[in-house]
Amino acid sequence: MPINRRQLLTGGTGLALTAACGSNTGRGGGGSRPRLSQWYHQYGEAGTRQAVARYAAAYPDADVRVEWRPGNYDQQTAAALLTDAGPDVFEVNGPTLDQIRGGQVADLTDLLQGVKDDFDPVVLAQKTHDGRVWGIPQTIDTQLLYYRKSLLDAAGVRPPHSLDELVDAARRLTDRRTKGLFLGNDGGPGALDGTPLYAAGLSFVTPEGKPGFDDPAAARTLGKLHRLWADKSLLLGAPADWSDPSALIQGLTAMQWSGLWALPQIRKALGDDVGALPFPPDGPAGKPAVPVGAYASAVSTRGAHRDQAKAFVRWLWVQRTDYQQDFALSYGFHIPARTSLARKATALTQGPAAEAAHFTRAYGYAQPLLWTTAAQTAYRDALTRIVKDGADPESQLKAALRTAEAELRRVRA
């Protein structure tokens, strides 16, 4: 699932950080140690860039040159993997099935020998194809329903524990100054994506590789999202979109869907006047839903030093648990990909942070590797028409199902 928690800048080229210096001047020759190129997308959190350079500089067996890549990182990476000028090691919101099947990324299964069970199984499954691991998860990002306790108490509304309760609470919390709920300036399709399906006990793709929302429950659940729009309970046109918590902090909304990364800012502004919930379940088969995603560290097969690149990835994202915990919790706010690290992280032991960690373990889901861009676009378009236009959910989902079925036949062929 693209989690889209960071606002990437448009345009620009990679900015290189010389993390370690050796006598060699090129990727392939000279000096006693190989030169490795490592790419990251541009993080917004202060200190992240300096931290990854510090990690790279500490690696004893290669000179690692970190490149900070502003712009459309996914497109840059996809293009670079087809050339000999791309990275040796790179951060990826994937890898994609096309990159795996195209032989563009190296098999990293052996790097997890003895520790595989310590990685969160939901995000690791997203990096696994044909029983092989193609990317090592770095940190986990997730999204939650935040609410202002004081505003709910004043309106006599309890935190919603079902989708019907969420719709009712949003309506009751709406007045002249405050809207009941903020799901993004588009009304929710972009931020929620497949979360309501999973809250209904469904999915994008079944374990058998078929569309997982060919069920009347899907139309019923998505139709309820239009009620929020029709009731005028949704905040629209906020100064910042759903990934920024300012609407909740400023009292423009009583409840907001946003990311775990926003929690430190929310707690700093609101103190204990905030609670967090998973997306509430709907229907008899429903269960709470929490979308999770993880950038992974992957290795290009076009690099001149593939074995050395794999060794570096193992050192940083398997062996150096101190760096892994630092990366997750010292710059922004994320959950370590290793369950042992998440359980002992003091920042995740109290309040909404502890609840978020629990929700992620209990209710987390990740976008399946088989779910393609074309299927995603068809589903998102259908959801937008259902939410904003009140279009018939059943007919809209039938059209999306046709695209999803065709895409799944194609990728499974």
C-alpha positions as CSV (number, residue, x, y, z in Angstrom):
1,M,0.0,0.0,0.0
2,P,1.6,3.5,-0.9
3,I,1.3,5.0,2.7
4,N,2.2,8.7,1.1
5,R,3.1,10.1,4.5
6,R,5.8,12.5,3.3
7,Q,5.4,15.4,0.9
8,L,8.0,14.9,-1.7
9,L,9.3,18.0,-3.5
10,T,8.7,18.2,-7.2
11,G,11.6,18.4,-9.5
12,G,15.3,18.5,-8.6
13,T,18.1,16.0,-8.7
14,G,19.8,13.8,-6.1
15,L,21.9,15.5,-3.5
16,A,24.9,13.5,-2.6
17,L,26.2,13.0,1.0
18,T,29.7,11.7,1.1
19,A,29.3,9.4,4.1
20,A,32.6,7.7,3.9
21,C,35.8,8.5,2.0
22,G,38.3,6.1,0.5
23,S,41.1,6.4,-2.0
24,N,38.9,5.1,-4.9
25,T,37.1,7.6,-7.0
26,G,34.6,5.5,-8.9
27,R,32.1,2.8,-8.2
28,G,34.1,0.0,-9.6
29,G,37.8,0.6,-9.4
30,G,40.7,1.8,-7.2
31,G,41.2,1.8,-3.5
32,S,41.0,-1.1,-1.1
33,R,37.2,-0.9,-0.4
34,P,34.3,-0.9,-2.9
35,R,32.3,2.2,-3.4
36,L,28.5,1.7,-2.8
37,S,25.8,4.1,-3.8
38,Q,22.8,4.2,-1.4
39,W,19.6,6.1,-2.2
40,Y,16.9,7.5,0.1
41,H,13.8,9.6,-0.8
42,Q,13.7,13.0,0.8
43,Y,12.4,12.8,4.4
44,G,10.9,15.8,6.0
45,E,12.0,15.0,9.5
46,A,14.9,17.1,10.8
47,G,18.0,15.1,11.4
48,T,17.2,12.1,9.2
49,R,19.6,13.0,6.5
50,Q,22.5,13.4,8.9
51,A,21.6,10.1,10.7
52,V,21.7,8.0,7.5
53,A,25.0,9.6,6.6
54,R,26.3,8.7,10.1
55,Y,25.2,5.1,9.7
56,A,26.9,4.8,6.3
57,A,30.1,6.3,7.6
58,A,30.3,3.7,10.4
59,Y,30.2,0.8,8.0
60,P,33.8,-0.7,7.9
61,D,33.7,-2.8,4.8
62,A,32.8,-0.3,2.0
63,D,32.7,3.4,1.2
64,V,29.0,4.2,1.2
65,R,27.9,7.3,-0.6
66,V,24.4,8.3,0.4
67,E,22.2,10.2,-2.1
68,W,19.2,12.2,-0.9
69,R,16.7,12.2,-3.8
70,P,14.1,14.9,-4.0
71,G,11.4,14.8,-6.6
72,N,9.3,11.8,-7.7
73,Y,11.5,9.2,-6.0
74,D,9.6,6.1,-7.2
75,Q,9.9,7.2,-10.9
76,Q,13.5,8.1,-10.5
77,T,14.3,4.7,-8.9
78,A,12.3,2.7,-11.4
79,A,14.2,4.3,-14.3
80,A,17.6,4.0,-12.6
81,L,17.2,0.3,-12.0
82,L,17.2,-0.2,-15.8
83,T,20.7,1.3,-16.1
84,D,24.2,0.7,-14.8
85,A,24.2,4.2,-13.3
86,G,21.6,3.4,-10.6
87,P,22.1,2.7,-6.9
88,D,23.6,-0.3,-5.4
89,V,21.4,-0.1,-2.3
90,F,18.1,1.8,-2.3
91,E,15.1,2.6,-0.2
92,V,11.9,1.5,-1.9
93,N,8.1,1.6,-1.2
94,G,8.0,-1.9,-2.6
95,P,9.8,-3.5,-4.5
96,T,7.0,-3.9,-7.1
97,L,6.1,-7.2,-8.7
98,D,7.5,-5.9,-12.0
99,Q,10.8,-5.1,-10.4
100,I,11.0,-8.6,-8.8
101,R,9.9,-10.5,-11.9
102,G,12.1,-8.3,-14.1
103,G,15.2,-9.4,-12.2
104,Q,15.9,-5.8,-11.1
105,V,16.2,-6.5,-7.4
106,A,18.3,-9.1,-5.6
107,D,16.9,-11.9,-3.4
108,L,17.6,-11.0,0.2
109,T,16.1,-14.0,1.9
110,D,19.4,-15.3,3.2
111,L,20.0,-12.0,5.1
112,L,17.2,-12.8,7.5
113,Q,18.4,-16.2,8.5
114,G,17.6,-16.7,12.2
115,V,15.8,-13.4,12.6
116,K,13.0,-13.5,10.1
117,D,10.3,-14.2,12.7
118,D,11.3,-11.0,14.5
119,F,10.1,-8.8,11.6
120,D,6.5,-7.7,11.6
121,P,4.8,-10.4,9.5
122,V,2.3,-8.0,7.8
123,V,4.9,-5.7,6.3
124,L,7.4,-8.5,5.6
125,A,4.7,-10.3,3.6
126,Q,4.4,-7.2,1.5
127,K,8.1,-7.6,0.6
128,T,7.8,-11.4,-0.1
129,H,7.1,-13.1,-3.4
130,D,7.3,-16.9,-4.2
131,G,8.5,-17.4,-0.6
132,R,11.6,-15.1,-1.2
133,V,12.2,-11.8,0.5
134,W,13.1,-8.9,-1.8
135,G,13.4,-6.0,0.6
136,I,14.2,-5.6,4.3
137,P,11.6,-3.5,6.1
138,Q,13.1,-0.4,7.8
139,T,10.3,1.1,9.8
140,I,6.5,0.8,10.0
141,D,4.2,3.7,9.3
142,T,0.5,3.6,10.1
143,Q,-2.7,5.7,10.1
144,L,-5.2,6.2,12.9
145,L,-8.4,8.0,13.8
146,Y,-7.5,10.8,16.3
147,Y,-10.2,12.6,18.4
148,R,-10.4,15.5,20.8
149,K,-11.6,14.1,24.1
150,S,-12.9,17.4,25.3
151,L,-15.0,18.0,22.2
152,L,-16.6,14.5,22.3
153,D,-17.3,14.9,26.1
154,A,-18.9,18.3,25.6
155,A,-21.2,16.8,22.9
156,G,-22.0,13.6,24.9
157,V,-20.4,11.5,22.2
158,R,-18.4,8.4,23.0
159,P,-15.4,7.4,20.8
160,P,-16.9,5.4,17.8
161,H,-16.4,1.7,17.8
162,S,-18.3,0.9,14.6
163,L,-18.7,2.7,11.3
164,D,-22.3,3.5,12.1
165,E,-21.2,5.1,15.3
166,L,-18.5,7.1,13.4
167,V,-21.1,8.5,11.0
168,D,-23.4,9.4,13.9
169,A,-20.6,10.9,16.0
170,A,-19.4,13.1,13.0
171,R,-22.9,14.4,12.5
172,R,-23.4,15.2,16.3
173,L,-20.0,16.8,16.6
174,T,-20.6,19.2,13.7
175,D,-21.6,22.8,14.5
176,R,-21.0,26.3,13.1
177,R,-17.3,26.3,14.0
178,T,-16.2,22.7,14.0
179,K,-16.8,19.8,11.7
180,G,-17.2,16.3,13.0
181,L,-14.6,14.6,10.9
182,F,-11.6,15.3,8.6
183,L,-10.7,12.5,6.2
184,G,-8.8,14.8,3.7
185,N,-9.8,17.6,1.5
186,D,-11.2,15.1,-1.1
187,G,-13.6,13.7,1.5
188,G,-11.7,10.6,2.2
189,P,-10.9,8.4,-0.9
190,G,-7.3,9.4,-1.0
191,A,-6.5,8.9,2.7
192,L,-8.8,5.9,3.5
193,D,-8.2,3.9,0.3
194,G,-9.0,0.3,1.1
195,T,-9.3,0.7,4.8
196,P,-13.1,0.6,4.8
197,L,-13.0,-2.7,2.9
198,Y,-10.7,-4.3,5.5
199,A,-13.0,-2.9,8.2
200,A,-15.8,-4.9,6.6
201,G,-13.8,-8.1,6.8
202,L,-12.8,-7.9,3.1
203,S,-9.6,-7.2,1.2
204,F,-8.1,-6.1,-2.1
205,V,-6.9,-9.5,-2.9
206,T,-7.7,-12.9,-1.4
207,P,-5.0,-15.5,-0.5
208,E,-5.9,-17.3,-3.7
209,G,-5.1,-14.2,-5.8
210,K,-8.6,-13.1,-6.6
211,P,-10.4,-9.8,-5.9
212,G,-11.4,-9.7,-2.3
213,F,-14.2,-7.2,-2.5
214,D,-16.7,-9.1,-4.7
215,D,-19.2,-9.1,-1.8
216,P,-22.4,-7.2,-1.0
217,A,-20.7,-6.0,2.2
218,A,-18.3,-3.9,0.2
219,A,-21.1,-1.8,-1.4
220,R,-22.9,-1.5,2.0
221,T,-19.8,-0.3,3.7
222,L,-18.6,2.2,1.1
223,G,-22.1,3.5,0.7
224,K,-22.0,4.6,4.4
225,L,-19.1,6.9,3.6
226,H,-21.4,9.0,1.4
227,R,-23.6,9.6,4.4
228,L,-20.7,11.6,5.9
229,W,-20.6,13.8,2.8
230,A,-24.4,14.1,2.6
231,D,-24.6,15.0,6.3
232,K,-22.1,17.8,5.7
233,S,-20.1,16.3,8.6
234,L,-16.8,16.4,6.8
235,L,-14.3,19.2,6.9
236,L,-13.4,20.1,3.3
237,G,-10.9,22.7,2.0
238,A,-8.7,22.7,5.1
239,P,-5.4,24.7,4.9
240,A,-3.4,21.5,5.1
241,D,-4.4,18.0,4.0
242,W,-5.0,14.9,6.2
243,S,-1.4,14.0,6.7
244,D,-0.9,17.3,8.7
245,P,-2.7,17.4,12.1
246,S,-3.3,21.1,12.2
247,A,-7.0,20.8,11.5
248,L,-7.4,18.8,14.7
249,I,-5.1,20.9,16.7
250,Q,-6.8,24.2,15.7
251,G,-10.2,22.8,16.5
252,L,-11.5,22.8,12.9
253,T,-12.5,19.2,13.4
254,A,-13.3,17.0,16.4
255,M,-11.9,13.9,14.7
256,Q,-9.2,13.4,12.1
257,W,-7.7,10.5,10.1
258,S,-3.9,11.0,10.1
259,G,-0.7,9.2,10.5
260,L,1.3,8.0,13.5
261,W,4.0,10.5,12.4
262,A,1.6,13.3,13.5
263,L,1.3,12.0,17.1
264,P,4.3,14.0,18.6
265,Q,3.0,17.2,17.2
266,I,-0.6,16.4,18.4
267,R,0.6,15.5,21.9
268,K,2.8,18.7,22.1
269,A,-0.2,20.9,21.2
270,L,-3.1,19.0,23.0
271,G,-1.5,17.1,25.8
272,D,-3.8,14.4,27.1
273,D,-6.8,15.8,25.2
274,V,-6.4,13.3,22.4
275,G,-7.3,9.7,21.8
276,A,-6.6,7.3,19.0
277,L,-8.6,4.5,17.4
278,P,-8.3,2.2,14.5
279,F,-10.8,2.6,11.6
280,P,-14.0,1.1,13.1
281,P,-15.5,-2.2,11.9
282,D,-18.7,-2.5,9.9
283,G,-21.0,-5.5,9.7
284,P,-21.0,-8.9,11.3
285,A,-17.7,-10.0,9.7
286,G,-16.1,-6.6,10.3
287,K,-13.1,-5.9,12.4
288,P,-11.0,-2.7,13.2
289,A,-8.6,-1.8,10.4
290,V,-5.2,-0.2,10.5
291,P,-3.2,0.4,7.3
292,V,0.5,-0.2,7.6
293,G,3.3,0.3,5.2
294,A,7.1,0.1,5.3
295,Y,9.9,1.4,3.2
296,A,12.4,-1.4,2.5
297,S,16.1,-1.5,1.8
298,A,16.7,-3.3,-1.5
299,V,19.7,-4.2,-3.7
300,S,19.9,-3.6,-7.4
301,T,21.1,-6.5,-9.6
302,R,22.8,-4.0,-12.0
303,G,25.3,-2.9,-9.4
304,A,29.0,-3.9,-9.7
305,H,29.2,-4.9,-6.0
306,R,26.0,-6.9,-5.4
307,D,27.5,-9.2,-2.7
308,Q,29.0,-6.2,-0.8
309,A,25.7,-4.3,-1.1
310,K,23.8,-7.2,0.4
311,A,26.4,-7.4,3.2
312,F,25.9,-3.7,3.9
313,V,22.1,-4.1,4.0
314,R,22.4,-7.0,6.5
315,W,24.8,-5.0,8.7
316,L,22.5,-1.9,8.8
317,W,19.0,-3.4,8.8
318,V,19.5,-6.7,10.5
319,Q,22.5,-6.5,12.7
320,R,22.6,-2.9,13.9
321,T,19.5,-2.8,16.0
322,D,20.7,0.3,17.7
323,Y,20.6,2.2,14.4
324,Q,17.2,0.7,13.5
325,Q,15.7,1.9,16.7
326,D,17.3,5.3,16.3
327,F,16.0,5.7,12.8
328,A,12.5,4.7,13.8
329,L,12.1,6.9,16.9
330,S,14.6,9.8,16.9
331,Y,13.5,11.5,13.6
332,G,9.8,11.7,13.3
333,F,7.8,8.9,14.9
334,H,7.5,5.4,13.5
335,I,7.3,1.8,14.8
336,P,10.4,-0.3,14.4
337,A,10.0,-3.1,11.9
338,R,11.4,-5.6,14.4
339,T,8.8,-6.7,16.9
340,S,11.4,-7.1,19.6
341,L,12.5,-3.5,19.2
342,A,8.9,-2.2,19.1
343,R,8.0,-3.9,22.4
344,K,10.9,-2.4,24.3
345,A,10.8,1.1,22.8
346,T,9.8,3.3,25.7
347,A,8.2,5.9,23.4
348,L,5.6,3.2,22.5
349,T,4.7,2.1,26.0
350,Q,2.2,4.8,27.1
351,G,-0.9,6.7,25.9
352,P,-1.9,6.9,22.2
353,A,1.5,5.6,21.1
354,A,1.1,2.4,23.0
355,E,-2.5,2.1,21.6
356,A,-1.1,2.6,18.1
357,A,1.5,-0.1,18.5
358,H,-1.2,-2.5,19.8
359,F,-3.6,-1.6,17.0
360,T,-0.9,-2.2,14.4
361,R,-0.1,-5.7,15.8
362,A,-3.7,-6.6,16.2
363,Y,-5.4,-5.1,13.2
364,G,-2.7,-4.1,10.7
365,Y,-3.0,-4.8,7.0
366,A,-0.7,-4.0,4.1
367,Q,-1.5,-3.4,0.4
368,P,-0.9,-6.8,-1.3
369,L,2.0,-7.1,-3.8
370,L,-0.4,-8.3,-6.4
371,W,-2.5,-5.1,-6.2
372,T,-1.4,-3.1,-9.3
373,T,-1.6,0.5,-10.1
374,A,-4.3,0.0,-12.7
375,A,-6.5,-1.9,-10.2
376,Q,-5.8,0.8,-7.6
377,T,-6.9,3.6,-10.0
378,A,-10.1,1.8,-10.9
379,Y,-11.0,1.2,-7.2
380,R,-10.0,4.8,-6.1
381,D,-12.1,6.3,-9.0
382,A,-15.1,4.2,-7.9
383,L,-14.7,5.2,-4.3
384,T,-14.5,8.9,-5.2
385,R,-17.8,8.7,-7.2
386,I,-19.5,6.8,-4.3
387,V,-18.3,9.3,-1.6
388,K,-18.7,12.6,-3.4
389,D,-21.4,12.0,-6.0
390,G,-23.5,9.4,-4.2
391,A,-23.1,7.0,-7.1
392,D,-24.5,3.5,-6.7
393,P,-21.9,1.5,-4.8
394,E,-22.8,-1.8,-6.3
395,S,-22.4,-0.7,-10.0
396,Q,-19.3,1.3,-9.2
397,L,-17.6,-1.7,-7.6
398,K,-18.6,-4.0,-10.4
399,A,-16.6,-1.8,-12.8
400,A,-13.6,-1.8,-10.5
401,L,-13.9,-5.5,-10.1
402,R,-13.6,-6.1,-13.8
403,T,-10.4,-4.1,-13.9
404,A,-9.0,-5.9,-10.8
405,E,-9.9,-9.3,-12.2
406,A,-8.1,-8.5,-15.5
407,E,-5.1,-7.2,-13.7
408,L,-4.8,-10.2,-11.4
409,R,-5.1,-12.6,-14.3
410,R,-2.3,-10.7,-16.0
411,V,0.1,-10.6,-13.0
412,R,-0.6,-14.3,-12.2
413,A,0.0,-15.5,-15.7
